[in-house]
Amino acid sequence: MTILLGCAFWIGTGWADGAGAVLIAGVCCALFGNSDDPAPAIMAFFYGTIIGLVVSAVYAFAILPRVTDFVTLAAVLAPPMLIGGMFLARPATLLVTLGALLGGLNTVGLNDRFGGGFDSFVNGGISQLIGTLFAVVTVGLFQTIGADTSARRLIRAGWRELATRSDSPGRPDAAGWVARMLDRIGLLAPRLALQGEDPGKPLLDALTDLRVGVSVGELRQLRLDGTPDEAAMISPVLRGIGAHYRALRPNEPAPPEPELLAGIDTAMAGFATSAPDRHRTGILALTSLRRNLFPSAHAYGRPA
């Protein structure tokens, strides 16, 4: 939408440098559009662009006209580039420095031939500023999902996939599950921090879901490789896990049903007589489910 609206304005007004405004607006959306609230980041980029244009004006009209060879060009560009590289490595100054470097290098005149027109420089600088501000407006209009909503969506996505994973009849993809859950945890942590919450509990819950999914995958594989009796013991456990995660809601988390605990204990008792390799795999997976889903439950084999 930013590109479409920007192009409509550029073509409608016949502004020769309007393409530059559309270009920088698209760059801003590409750089910052993935965050939950990109407008402050783009505004920092805007302030950096102003700094870059001021430095660029000094170079374009006072320094570069006196440069006649590549060695001198490298020497005169070294101070701002080295200083900019130093500030790029600092998170506190990253956005402002990025705007300064992009804004300055786009207008300083590093072209195949020298052009010292002040009017073209001003037009190019104005197009960058207008494009950046236009991106601030459009992301404010269309980026309506906040950090809280985004965090809930990530949590629900993990639950939904875990429920589907529990009900799937085929072979599990353990590496894919672990990779996706670790990605979700990495996306969840900064969003929880933006809400001013302690991320410890939600991230611990996400890690618990990760471990449950790994155990579910082991049981699914065991159901395929084991005997019909073992598959009959595993299937109710997997159905119970799928039903539990499908019914979960972020605002109203509910503990797993007692029937699921009873099913896990029944399966553990049944695997006591299995072949040694399947016995070990089944007992470990079921124990992991028991400890992650029912951390406060009575010990296995003891009455509640």
PASEBA-1860 file (N, C-alpha, C; in nm, 3 decimals):
! residues 304
1> MTILLGCA> 0.082/-0.121/0.000/0.000/0.000/0.000/0.085/0.126/0.000 ~ 0.198/0.120/0.070/0.289/0.236/0.069/0.339/0.264/-0.072 ~ 0.379/0.160/-0.143/0.428/0.178/-0.279/0.317/0.229/-0.371 ~ 0.198/0.170/-0.361/0.089/0.212/-0.448/0.049/0.357/-0.423 ~ 0.031/0.393/-0.297/-0.008/0.531/-0.266/0.103/0.629/-0.302 ~ 0.228/0.590/-0.275/0.339/0.678/-0.310/0.352/0.700/-0.459 ~ 0.335/0.593/-0.538/0.342/0.607/-0.683/0.227/0.691/-0.736 ~ 0.107/0.674/-0.677/-0.006/0.757/-0.720/0.022/0.906/-0.697
9> FWIGTGWA> 0.080/0.938/-0.582/0.114/1.077/-0.554/0.223/1.128/-0.648 ~ 0.325/1.045/-0.669/0.435/1.084/-0.758/0.387/1.109/-0.901 ~ 0.308/1.017/-0.955/0.261/1.031/-1.093/0.158/1.144/-1.103 ~ 0.070/1.152/-1.002/-0.033/1.256/-1.008/0.022/1.397/-1.003 ~ 0.128/1.417/-0.925/0.186/1.551/-0.914/0.290/1.580/-1.021 ~ 0.338/1.475/-1.089/0.442/1.495/-1.189/0.575/1.538/-1.130 ~ 0.599/1.502/-1.004/0.722/1.541/-0.935/0.838/1.456/-0.987 ~ 0.938/1.520/-1.041/1.048/1.446/-1.103/1.122/1.358/-1.004
17> DGAGAVLI> 1.136/1.402/-0.880/1.208/1.324/-0.778/1.114/1.244/-0.690 ~ 0.988/1.230/-0.732/0.895/1.151/-0.652/0.934/1.005/-0.644 ~ 1.006/0.956/-0.747/1.049/0.816/-0.742/1.140/0.790/-0.623 ~ 1.224/0.890/-0.590/1.312/0.874/-0.475/1.235/0.863/-0.345 ~ 1.124/0.940/-0.335/1.041/0.932/-0.214/0.977/0.794/-0.201 ~ 0.926/0.741/-0.313/0.866/0.607/-0.310/0.971/0.503/-0.274 ~ 1.091/0.519/-0.330/1.199/0.425/-0.303/1.233/0.420/-0.155 ~ 1.254/0.537/-0.094/1.295/0.539/0.047/1.180/0.494/0.138
25> AGVCCALF> 1.054/0.522/0.097/0.940/0.474/0.176/0.935/0.321/0.174 ~ 0.959/0.262/0.056/0.963/0.116/0.049/1.078/0.058/0.129 ~ 1.193/0.125/0.128/1.307/0.079/0.207/1.273/0.080/0.356 ~ 1.207/0.187/0.402/1.171/0.196/0.544/1.075/0.083/0.583 ~ 0.977/0.056/0.497/0.884/-0.053/0.528/0.955/-0.188/0.527 ~ 1.050/-0.206/0.435/1.122/-0.333/0.430/1.212/-0.351/0.552 ~ 1.272/-0.242/0.599/1.364/-0.251/0.712/1.291/-0.269/0.845 ~ 1.179/-0.200/0.864/1.118/-0.192/0.996/0.976/-0.246/1.001
33> GNSDDPAP> 0.919/-0.288/0.889/0.780/-0.330/0.889/0.753/-0.457/0.965 ~ 0.855/-0.537/0.996/0.832/-0.662/1.067/0.816/-0.643/1.217 ~ 0.844/-0.525/1.270/0.831/-0.502/1.413/0.686/-0.469/1.447 ~ 0.650/-0.481/1.576/0.513/-0.457/1.618/0.476/-0.310/1.614 ~ 0.572/-0.222/1.636/0.546/-0.078/1.632/0.661/-0.011/1.557 ~ 0.657/-0.010/1.424/0.772/0.040/1.348/0.783/0.190/1.341 ~ 0.677/0.264/1.375/0.680/0.409/1.358/0.794/0.476/1.435 ~ 0.819/0.445/1.563/0.932/0.510/1.632/1.067/0.480/1.567
41> AIMAFFYG> 1.085/0.359/1.517/1.210/0.324/1.451/1.227/0.406/1.322 ~ 1.120/0.422/1.246/1.129/0.499/1.123/1.153/0.647/1.153 ~ 1.096/0.696/1.263/1.122/0.836/1.301/1.268/0.856/1.338 ~ 1.328/0.760/1.407/1.472/0.769/1.436/1.552/0.767/1.307 ~ 1.509/0.685/1.213/1.572/0.682/1.080/1.557/0.818/1.012 ~ 1.443/0.883/1.029/1.418/1.016/0.970/1.515/1.119/1.027 ~ 1.533/1.120/1.158/1.627/1.215/1.219/1.769/1.190/1.170 ~ 1.804/1.064/1.154/1.935/1.033/1.100/1.951/1.080/0.956
49> TIIGLVVS> 1.842/1.071/0.879/1.847/1.120/0.741/1.877/1.269/0.736 ~ 1.818/1.344/0.827/1.847/1.489/0.832/1.995/1.513/0.858 ~ 2.051/1.440/0.953/2.195/1.455/0.981/2.277/1.419/0.858 ~ 2.239/1.309/0.793/2.312/1.266/0.675/2.305/1.368/0.562 ~ 2.192/1.435/0.546/2.178/1.536/0.441/2.266/1.657/0.469 ~ 2.276/1.695/0.594/2.362/1.810/0.629/2.508/1.777/0.598 ~ 2.553/1.661/0.643/2.691/1.619/0.614/2.712/1.604/0.464 ~ 2.612/1.550/0.396/2.622/1.532/0.251/2.636/1.665/0.178
57> AVYAFAIL> 2.564/1.767/0.225/2.574/1.899/0.161/2.715/1.956/0.173 ~ 2.775/1.937/0.290/2.912/1.986/0.308/3.007/1.914/0.213 ~ 2.992/1.783/0.203/3.080/1.706/0.114/3.053/1.739/-0.033 ~ 2.926/1.748/-0.070/2.892/1.764/-0.212/2.936/1.898/-0.267 ~ 2.934/2.004/-0.185/2.960/2.138/-0.239/3.089/2.202/-0.186 ~ 3.152/2.141/-0.085/3.275/2.202/-0.032/3.397/2.111/-0.043 ~ 3.377/1.979/-0.037/3.492/1.887/-0.032/3.509/1.810/-0.162 ~ 3.404/1.742/-0.209/3.420/1.656/-0.327/3.457/1.731/-0.455
65> PRVTDFVT> 3.418/1.858/-0.477/3.465/1.927/-0.599/3.616/1.939/-0.609 ~ 3.686/1.927/-0.495/3.832/1.938/-0.495/3.901/1.802/-0.505 ~ 3.822/1.694/-0.509/3.878/1.559/-0.515/3.895/1.520/-0.662 ~ 4.016/1.474/-0.698/4.044/1.443/-0.840/4.092/1.301/-0.862 ~ 4.111/1.220/-0.758/4.155/1.081/-0.778/4.095/0.993/-0.669 ~ 4.105/0.863/-0.689/4.039/0.769/-0.600/4.100/0.769/-0.460 ~ 4.232/0.782/-0.452/4.299/0.779/-0.321/4.249/0.895/-0.235 ~ 4.240/1.012/-0.295/4.190/1.127/-0.219/4.043/1.107/-0.180
73> LAAVLAPP> 3.965/1.050/-0.272/3.824/1.023/-0.241/3.811/0.929/-0.121 ~ 3.890/0.821/-0.119/3.886/0.728/-0.006/3.928/0.797/0.123 ~ 4.026/0.886/0.113/4.076/0.955/0.233/3.971/1.049/0.291 ~ 3.901/1.124/0.205/3.804/1.221/0.256/3.676/1.152/0.304 ~ 3.644/1.034/0.247/3.524/0.963/0.292/3.549/0.876/0.415 ~ 3.676/0.851/0.447/3.708/0.761/0.558/3.652/0.810/0.692 ~ 3.669/0.939/0.730/3.619/0.980/0.864/3.471/0.954/0.886 ~ 3.380/1.000/0.799/3.238/0.973/0.827/3.203/0.825/0.817
81> MLIGGMFL> 3.269/0.752/0.726/3.238/0.610/0.714/3.285/0.531/0.837 ~ 3.404/0.561/0.885/3.455/0.489/1.003/3.375/0.525/1.128 ~ 3.342/0.653/1.142/3.261/0.693/1.258/3.122/0.631/1.249 ~ 3.065/0.633/1.127/2.934/0.571/1.110/2.937/0.423/1.139 ~ 3.042/0.352/1.095/3.053/0.210/1.125/3.061/0.183/1.275 ~ 3.129/0.273/1.346/3.139/0.255/1.491/3.002/0.269/1.558 ~ 2.924/0.369/1.516/2.793/0.390/1.577/2.690/0.288/1.528 ~ 2.712/0.229/1.410/2.622/0.124/1.365/2.628/0.002/1.456
89> ARPATLLV> 2.741/-0.021/1.519/2.758/-0.138/1.605/2.695/-0.120/1.742 ~ 2.640/-0.001/1.769/2.579/0.025/1.900/2.427/0.028/1.885 ~ 2.356/-0.058/1.953/2.210/-0.062/1.937/2.143/0.072/1.963 ~ 2.195/0.151/2.056/2.130/0.277/2.091/2.136/0.379/1.977 ~ 2.236/0.371/1.892/2.252/0.468/1.783/2.238/0.404/1.645 ~ 2.196/0.279/1.640/2.191/0.208/1.512/2.097/0.275/1.413 ~ 1.974/0.305/1.456/1.874/0.355/1.362/1.910/0.493/1.309 ~ 1.954/0.582/1.398/1.992/0.717/1.354/2.110/0.709/1.258
97> TLGALLGG> 2.208/0.627/1.291/2.326/0.615/1.205/2.290/0.554/1.070 ~ 2.201/0.455/1.070/2.158/0.395/0.944/2.092/0.498/0.854 ~ 2.006/0.580/0.913/1.943/0.687/0.834/2.043/0.787/0.782 ~ 2.143/0.822/0.865/2.244/0.918/0.823/2.327/0.864/0.708 ~ 2.367/0.737/0.717/2.450/0.680/0.611/2.373/0.665/0.480 ~ 2.252/0.612/0.488/2.174/0.596/0.366/2.136/0.731/0.305 ~ 2.093/0.823/0.390/2.056/0.954/0.340/2.174/1.030/0.282 ~ 2.288/1.021/0.348/2.406/1.093/0.299/2.462/1.033/0.172
105> LNTVGLND> 2.475/0.902/0.166/2.534/0.838/0.048/2.445/0.849/-0.075 ~ 2.314/0.856/-0.053/2.223/0.868/-0.167/2.229/1.006/-0.233 ~ 2.270/1.107/-0.159/2.265/1.245/-0.212/2.402/1.310/-0.226 ~ 2.509/1.246/-0.181/2.639/1.312/-0.181/2.696/1.327/-0.322 ~ 2.650/1.245/-0.417/2.695/1.262/-0.554/2.802/1.164/-0.598 ~ 2.801/1.042/-0.544/2.897/0.939/-0.587/2.846/0.872/-0.715 ~ 2.849/0.948/-0.823/2.799/0.901/-0.951/2.913/0.888/-1.051 ~ 2.879/0.851/-1.175/2.983/0.834/-1.277/3.041/0.967/-1.323
113> RFGGGFDS> 2.970/1.077/-1.294/3.025/1.209/-1.329/2.976/1.310/-1.226 ~ 3.051/1.418/-1.210/3.018/1.518/-1.110/2.899/1.602/-1.157 ~ 2.805/1.624/-1.064/2.694/1.714/-1.092/2.674/1.805/-0.973 ~ 2.701/1.929/-0.987/2.698/2.019/-0.873/2.574/2.103/-0.864 ~ 2.460/2.053/-0.915/2.337/2.132/-0.911/2.276/2.132/-0.771 ~ 2.260/2.253/-0.715/2.203/2.263/-0.581/2.055/2.228/-0.582 ~ 1.986/2.261/-0.692/1.843/2.232/-0.698/1.816/2.082/-0.697 ~ 1.896/2.006/-0.771/1.877/1.861/-0.772/1.911/1.800/-0.636
121> FVNGGISQ> 2.011/1.857/-0.568/2.045/1.808/-0.434/1.929/1.831/-0.338 ~ 1.873/1.951/-0.341/1.761/1.982/-0.251/1.641/1.895/-0.282 ~ 1.613/1.876/-0.412/1.500/1.791/-0.451/1.519/1.649/-0.401 ~ 1.641/1.594/-0.417/1.669/1.460/-0.370/1.656/1.447/-0.220 ~ 1.706/1.550/-0.147/1.694/1.546/-0.001/1.550/1.555/0.045 ~ 1.471/1.642/-0.017/1.330/1.654/0.021/1.255/1.525/-0.009 ~ 1.288/1.461/-0.120/1.219/1.336/-0.153/1.248/1.229/-0.049 ~ 1.370/1.224/0.003/1.401/1.125/0.106/1.325/1.154/0.235
129> LIGTLFAV> 1.318/1.280/0.273/1.248/1.315/0.396/1.098/1.288/0.384 ~ 1.040/1.327/0.270/0.897/1.304/0.251/0.868/1.154/0.246 ~ 0.954/1.077/0.177/0.932/0.932/0.171/0.938/0.868/0.308 ~ 1.032/0.912/0.392/1.043/0.855/0.527/0.919/0.888/0.610 ~ 0.875/1.015/0.606/0.756/1.054/0.681/0.631/0.983/0.628 ~ 0.626/0.962/0.497/0.512/0.892/0.439/0.507/0.748/0.490 ~ 0.624/0.685/0.506/0.628/0.550/0.561/0.578/0.547/0.704 ~ 0.611/0.652/0.782/0.561/0.660/0.920/0.408/0.662/0.921
137> VTVGLFQT> 0.350/0.739/0.830/0.204/0.750/0.824/0.140/0.617/0.784 ~ 0.194/0.553/0.681/0.131/0.431/0.632/0.144/0.314/0.731 ~ 0.259/0.301/0.796/0.270/0.192/0.893/0.179/0.216/1.011 ~ 0.157/0.343/1.046/0.061/0.373/1.152/-0.081/0.337/1.114 ~ -0.114/0.348/0.983/-0.248/0.315/0.938/-0.271/0.165/0.927 ~ -0.170/0.091/0.883/-0.191/-0.049/0.849/-0.130/-0.146/0.949 ~ -0.038/-0.102/1.033/0.023/-0.192/1.131/-0.057/-0.180/1.260 ~ -0.162/-0.259/1.270/-0.256/-0.245/1.381/-0.240/-0.352/1.488
145> IGADTSAR> -0.150/-0.446/1.471/-0.131/-0.554/1.569/-0.021/-0.514/1.665 ~ -0.055/-0.503/1.793/0.043/-0.465/1.893/0.123/-0.583/1.943 ~ 0.214/-0.554/2.035/0.300/-0.659/2.089/0.221/-0.764/2.165 ~ 0.116/-0.721/2.237/0.036/-0.816/2.315/-0.036/-0.913/2.222 ~ -0.100/-0.860/2.119/-0.171/-0.947/2.024/-0.074/-1.038/1.951 ~ 0.042/-0.985/1.913/0.140/-1.066/1.842/0.192/-1.179/1.931 ~ 0.214/-1.150/2.060/0.261/-1.255/2.151/0.156/-1.365/2.166 ~ 0.030/-1.326/2.178/-0.076/-1.426/2.190/-0.087/-1.511/2.064
153> RLIRAGWR> -0.068/-1.450/1.948/-0.073/-1.525/1.823/0.040/-1.628/1.817 ~ 0.159/-1.589/1.863/0.271/-1.683/1.864/0.243/-1.801/1.956 ~ 0.187/-1.771/2.073/0.157/-1.878/2.169/0.051/-1.971/2.112 ~ -0.055/-1.912/2.053/-0.162/-1.995/1.995/-0.111/-2.078/1.878 ~ -0.017/-2.023/1.800/0.038/-2.099/1.687/0.110/-2.224/1.737 ~ 0.185/-2.210/1.847/0.251/-2.327/1.904/0.152/-2.430/1.954 ~ 0.047/-2.385/2.023/-0.054/-2.479/2.072/-0.126/-2.548/1.956 ~ -0.160/-2.470/1.854/-0.233/-2.526/1.740/-0.148/-2.633/1.669
161> ELATRSDS> -0.021/-2.604/1.651/0.066/-2.702/1.585/0.086/-2.824/1.672 ~ 0.094/-2.805/1.804/0.112/-2.919/1.894/-0.012/-3.008/1.892 ~ -0.130/-2.947/1.886/-0.252/-3.027/1.877/-0.256/-3.106/1.747 ~ -0.219/-3.039/1.636/-0.216/-3.108/1.507/-0.111/-3.218/1.507 ~ 0.002/-3.189/1.570/0.111/-3.287/1.577/0.068/-3.411/1.654 ~ -0.013/-3.393/1.758/-0.059/-3.507/1.838/-0.157/-3.595/1.761 ~ -0.235/-3.535/1.670/-0.338/-3.610/1.598/-0.289/-3.666/1.465 ~ -0.170/-3.625/1.419/-0.124/-3.668/1.287/-0.085/-3.816/1.290
169> PGRPDAAG> -0.120/-3.892/1.186/-0.090/-4.036/1.186/0.048/-4.070/1.130 ~ 0.111/-3.978/1.056/0.237/-4.011/0.990/0.357/-4.002/1.082 ~ 0.474/-4.009/1.018/0.599/-4.002/1.094/0.626/-3.858/1.136 ~ 0.680/-3.836/1.255/0.702/-3.700/1.305/0.826/-3.637/1.245 ~ 0.827/-3.505/1.242/0.942/-3.427/1.198/0.999/-3.355/1.321 ~ 1.085/-3.426/1.394/1.135/-3.372/1.521/1.219/-3.247/1.499 ~ 1.308/-3.248/1.399/1.394/-3.132/1.376/1.313/-3.009/1.337 ~ 1.212/-3.029/1.252/1.129/-2.916/1.212/1.051/-2.859/1.329
177> WVARMLDR> 0.998/-2.945/1.415/0.924/-2.898/1.533/1.012/-2.817/1.625 ~ 1.130/-2.868/1.656/1.222/-2.797/1.746/1.262/-2.663/1.686 ~ 1.292/-2.661/1.555/1.334/-2.536/1.491/1.223/-2.432/1.496 ~ 1.100/-2.472/1.466/0.989/-2.375/1.467/0.962/-2.324/1.607 ~ 0.967/-2.410/1.706/0.940/-2.365/1.842/1.050/-2.273/1.894 ~ 1.175/-2.302/1.859/1.283/-2.212/1.900/1.268/-2.077/1.832 ~ 1.224/-2.076/1.706/1.197/-1.949/1.638/1.087/-1.873/1.710 ~ 0.982/-1.943/1.748/0.871/-1.876/1.818/0.918/-1.819/1.952
185> IGLLAPRL> 0.999/-1.894/2.023/1.049/-1.845/2.151/1.135/-1.720/2.130 ~ 1.218/-1.721/2.024/1.298/-1.604/1.994/1.215/-1.484/1.956 ~ 1.102/-1.505/1.889/1.012/-1.394/1.855/0.929/-1.350/1.975 ~ 0.903/-1.443/2.066/0.817/-1.412/2.180/0.889/-1.326/2.285 ~ 1.017/-1.351/2.307/1.090/-1.283/2.415/1.087/-1.131/2.401 ~ 1.122/-1.071/2.285/1.119/-0.924/2.278/0.979/-0.866/2.289 ~ 0.877/-0.940/2.244/0.740/-0.888/2.254/0.693/-0.887/2.399 ~ 0.732/-0.986/2.475/0.698/-0.984/2.618/0.771/-0.871/2.688
193> ALQGEDPG> 0.897/-0.845/2.648/0.972/-0.736/2.710/0.908/-0.601/2.679 ~ 0.853/-0.585/2.557/0.787/-0.459/2.521/0.664/-0.433/2.607 ~ 0.600/-0.540/2.656/0.482/-0.524/2.740/0.518/-0.492/2.884 ~ 0.647/-0.491/2.916/0.688/-0.464/3.053/0.665/-0.580/3.147 ~ 0.645/-0.699/3.092/0.620/-0.816/3.175/0.748/-0.894/3.198 ~ 0.746/-0.974/3.304/0.853/-1.068/3.326/0.836/-1.183/3.228 ~ 0.927/-1.201/3.132/0.905/-1.305/3.030/0.930/-1.446/3.079 ~ 0.971/-1.461/3.206/1.011/-1.592/3.254/0.903/-1.697/3.243
201> KPLLDALT> 0.783/-1.668/3.295/0.674/-1.768/3.296/0.629/-1.803/3.154 ~ 0.595/-1.707/3.066/0.554/-1.747/2.931/0.663/-1.821/2.854 ~ 0.788/-1.782/2.870/0.895/-1.852/2.799/0.915/-1.992/2.855 ~ 0.899/-2.008/2.987/0.907/-2.141/3.046/0.794/-2.229/2.993 ~ 0.674/-2.173/2.980/0.563/-2.248/2.924/0.592/-2.289/2.780 ~ 0.654/-2.199/2.702/0.688/-2.232/2.564/0.791/-2.344/2.558 ~ 0.887/-2.341/2.648/0.986/-2.450/2.652/0.919/-2.581/2.694 ~ 0.822/-2.573/2.783/0.746/-2.692/2.821/0.673/-2.749/2.700
209> DLRVGVSV> 0.610/-2.660/2.622/0.542/-2.706/2.500/0.642/-2.769/2.403 ~ 0.762/-2.713/2.395/0.865/-2.771/2.309/0.897/-2.914/2.352 ~ 0.916/-2.935/2.481/0.948/-3.069/2.531/0.831/-3.165/2.511 ~ 0.709/-3.116/2.533/0.591/-3.201/2.511/0.584/-3.244/2.365 ~ 0.612/-3.150/2.273/0.609/-3.185/2.131/0.713/-3.289/2.094 ~ 0.831/-3.281/2.155/0.934/-3.382/2.129/0.887/-3.519/2.178 ~ 0.828/-3.524/2.297/0.777/-3.651/2.350/0.663/-3.705/2.265 ~ 0.577/-3.615/2.217/0.468/-3.657/2.129/0.525/-3.722/2.002
217> GELRQLRL> 0.630/-3.661/1.946/0.693/-3.719/1.828/0.750/-3.857/1.855 ~ 0.810/-3.875/1.972/0.866/-4.006/2.005/0.755/-4.111/2.019 ~ 0.643/-4.071/2.078/0.532/-4.165/2.093/0.469/-4.198/1.957 ~ 0.459/-4.099/1.871/0.405/-4.127/1.737/0.493/-4.225/1.661 ~ 0.625/-4.206/1.671/0.717/-4.298/1.604/0.706/-4.438/1.665 ~ 0.692/-4.441/1.798/0.680/-4.570/1.866/0.549/-4.639/1.829 ~ 0.444/-4.560/1.806/0.316/-4.619/1.765/0.327/-4.686/1.628 ~ 0.409/-4.627/1.541/0.429/-4.687/1.409/0.519/-4.811/1.414
225> DGTPDEAA> 0.619/-4.808/1.502/0.717/-4.917/1.506/0.678/-5.029/1.601 ~ 0.589/-5.003/1.695/0.558/-5.101/1.798/0.449/-5.198/1.759 ~ 0.403/-5.272/1.856/0.298/-5.371/1.836/0.161/-5.304/1.838 ~ 0.057/-5.374/1.790/-0.078/-5.316/1.797/-0.121/-5.284/1.940 ~ -0.081/-5.367/2.036/-0.117/-5.338/2.175/-0.051/-5.208/2.223 ~ 0.074/-5.187/2.186/0.143/-5.064/2.226/0.080/-4.943/2.158 ~ 0.042/-4.959/2.030/-0.025/-4.848/1.960/-0.157/-4.815/2.027 ~ -0.228/-4.919/2.077/-0.356/-4.896/2.144/-0.336/-4.821/2.277
233> MISPVLRG> -0.222/-4.840/2.342/-0.194/-4.767/2.466/-0.155/-4.622/2.438 ~ -0.086/-4.599/2.327/-0.035/-4.466/2.296/-0.145/-4.373/2.241 ~ -0.233/-4.426/2.160/-0.332/-4.343/2.091/-0.418/-4.259/2.186 ~ -0.471/-4.315/2.298/-0.551/-4.230/2.389/-0.469/-4.115/2.449 ~ -0.341/-4.140/2.475/-0.256/-4.033/2.530/-0.240/-3.921/2.428 ~ -0.214/-3.957/2.304/-0.197/-3.855/2.200/-0.327/-3.779/2.176 ~ -0.439/-3.848/2.177/-0.567/-3.779/2.159/-0.594/-3.684/2.274 ~ -0.560/-3.725/2.395/-0.580/-3.637/2.510/-0.494/-3.512/2.503
241> IGAHYRAL> -0.369/-3.527/2.459/-0.281/-3.410/2.445/-0.336/-3.317/2.338 ~ -0.378/-3.373/2.224/-0.435/-3.290/2.118/-0.558/-3.215/2.165 ~ -0.647/-3.281/2.237/-0.768/-3.216/2.287/-0.733/-3.106/2.388 ~ -0.635/-3.131/2.472/-0.596/-3.030/2.572/-0.543/-2.903/2.506 ~ -0.451/-2.918/2.413/-0.392/-2.800/2.351/-0.488/-2.732/2.256 ~ -0.582/-2.806/2.200/-0.680/-2.743/2.112/-0.778/-2.657/2.193 ~ -0.801/-2.691/2.317/-0.896/-2.617/2.400/-0.832/-2.502/2.476 ~ -0.699/-2.489/2.473/-0.634/-2.385/2.550/-0.663/-2.247/2.493
249> RPNEPAPP> -0.672/-2.147/2.582/-0.688/-2.007/2.546/-0.584/-1.925/2.622 ~ -0.516/-1.829/2.556/-0.410/-1.754/2.625/-0.457/-1.681/2.750 ~ -0.579/-1.628/2.748/-0.626/-1.551/2.863/-0.685/-1.638/2.973 ~ -0.715/-1.764/2.940/-0.775/-1.854/3.038/-0.705/-1.990/3.031 ~ -0.579/-1.997/3.071/-0.509/-2.125/3.065/-0.570/-2.225/3.163 ~ -0.592/-2.345/3.114/-0.654/-2.450/3.197/-0.556/-2.565/3.213 ~ -0.552/-2.627/3.330/-0.461/-2.743/3.349/-0.510/-2.861/3.267 ~ -0.421/-2.955/3.237/-0.464/-3.075/3.164/-0.567/-3.155/3.245
257> EPELLAGI> -0.647/-3.232/3.175/-0.753/-3.309/3.238/-0.695/-3.427/3.316 ~ -0.754/-3.463/3.428/-0.705/-3.578/3.506/-0.707/-3.708/3.426 ~ -0.801/-3.720/3.330/-0.806/-3.841/3.249/-0.678/-3.860/3.168 ~ -0.615/-3.748/3.129/-0.490/-3.759/3.055/-0.380/-3.817/3.142 ~ -0.373/-3.774/3.269/-0.276/-3.829/3.363/-0.299/-3.979/3.383 ~ -0.425/-4.016/3.396/-0.455/-4.159/3.412/-0.414/-4.238/3.288 ~ -0.435/-4.180/3.171/-0.395/-4.248/3.049/-0.244/-4.264/3.038 ~ -0.170/-4.161/3.081/-0.023/-4.171/3.078/0.024/-4.281/3.173
265> DTAMAGFA> -0.035/-4.287/3.294/0.005/-4.390/3.390/-0.030/-4.530/3.340 ~ -0.145/-4.543/3.274/-0.183/-4.673/3.219/-0.084/-4.716/3.111 ~ -0.046/-4.623/3.025/0.050/-4.656/2.920/0.186/-4.692/2.980 ~ 0.229/-4.622/3.085/0.356/-4.655/3.148/0.353/-4.796/3.206 ~ 0.242/-4.833/3.265/0.230/-4.969/3.318/0.234/-5.071/3.206 ~ 0.171/-5.038/3.092/0.171/-5.132/2.980/0.308/-5.149/2.918 ~ 0.388/-5.045/2.914/0.521/-5.055/2.853/0.620/-5.128/2.943 ~ 0.579/-5.160/3.064/0.670/-5.233/3.152/0.705/-5.371/3.098
273> TSAPDRHR> 0.618/-5.427/3.014/0.643/-5.562/2.960/0.685/-5.559/2.814 ~ 0.717/-5.442/2.761/0.757/-5.431/2.620/0.901/-5.474/2.600 ~ 0.941/-5.484/2.474/1.080/-5.514/2.442/1.170/-5.404/2.498 ~ 1.298/-5.437/2.533/1.383/-5.338/2.602/1.395/-5.205/2.531 ~ 1.414/-5.206/2.397/1.432/-5.078/2.328/1.304/-4.995/2.330 ~ 1.190/-5.058/2.305/1.063/-4.985/2.308/1.022/-4.951/2.450 ~ 1.059/-5.037/2.543/1.031/-5.007/2.684/1.100/-4.878/2.726 ~ 1.227/-4.864/2.693/1.302/-4.744/2.733/1.245/-4.619/2.665
281> TGILALTS> 1.223/-4.627/2.533/1.171/-4.511/2.461/1.035/-4.470/2.513 ~ 0.945/-4.566/2.531/0.811/-4.534/2.578/0.809/-4.476/2.718 ~ 0.884/-4.537/2.810/0.885/-4.490/2.948/0.943/-4.348/2.956 ~ 1.052/-4.322/2.880/1.112/-4.188/2.884/1.016/-4.083/2.829 ~ 0.950/-4.113/2.715/0.858/-4.017/2.657/0.739/-3.993/2.748 ~ 0.683/-4.098/2.805/0.568/-4.081/2.894/0.606/-4.010/3.023 ~ 0.725/-4.039/3.076/0.771/-3.969/3.196/0.789/-3.820/3.169 ~ 0.842/-3.787/3.051/0.858/-3.647/3.015/0.721/-3.578/3.006
289> LRRNLFPS> 0.624/-3.645/2.945/0.489/-3.587/2.940/0.431/-3.567/3.080 ~ 0.452/-3.666/3.164/0.397/-3.658/3.301/0.457/-3.541/3.378 ~ 0.590/-3.523/3.366/0.656/-3.419/3.444/0.629/-3.280/3.388 ~ 0.609/-3.270/3.255/0.586/-3.139/3.196/0.441/-3.095/3.204 ~ 0.349/-3.189/3.186/0.207/-3.154/3.189/0.150/-3.156/3.330 ~ 0.205/-3.240/3.417/0.153/-3.254/3.554/0.269/-3.242/3.653 ~ 0.333/-3.127/3.664/0.450/-3.115/3.752/0.417/-3.132/3.900 ~ 0.291/-3.107/3.937/0.253/-3.116/4.079/0.179/-3.246/4.111
297> AHAYGRPA> 0.171/-3.337/4.016/0.096/-3.460/4.040/0.171/-3.551/4.136 ~ 0.098/-3.644/4.194/0.158/-3.744/4.282/0.255/-3.829/4.204 ~ 0.351/-3.887/4.273/0.451/-3.969/4.206/0.386/-4.091/4.142 ~ 0.447/-4.137/4.033/0.390/-4.252/3.963/0.392/-4.375/4.053 ~ 0.281/-4.446/4.053/0.270/-4.568/4.133/0.221/-4.546/4.274 ~ 0.204/-4.418/4.313/0.151/-4.390/4.447/0.009/-4.336/4.434 ~ -0.075/-4.362/4.530/-0.214/-4.312/4.522/-0.214/-4.160/4.535 ~ -0.312/-4.097/4.474/-0.324/-3.951/4.477/-0.354/-3.905/4.620
END
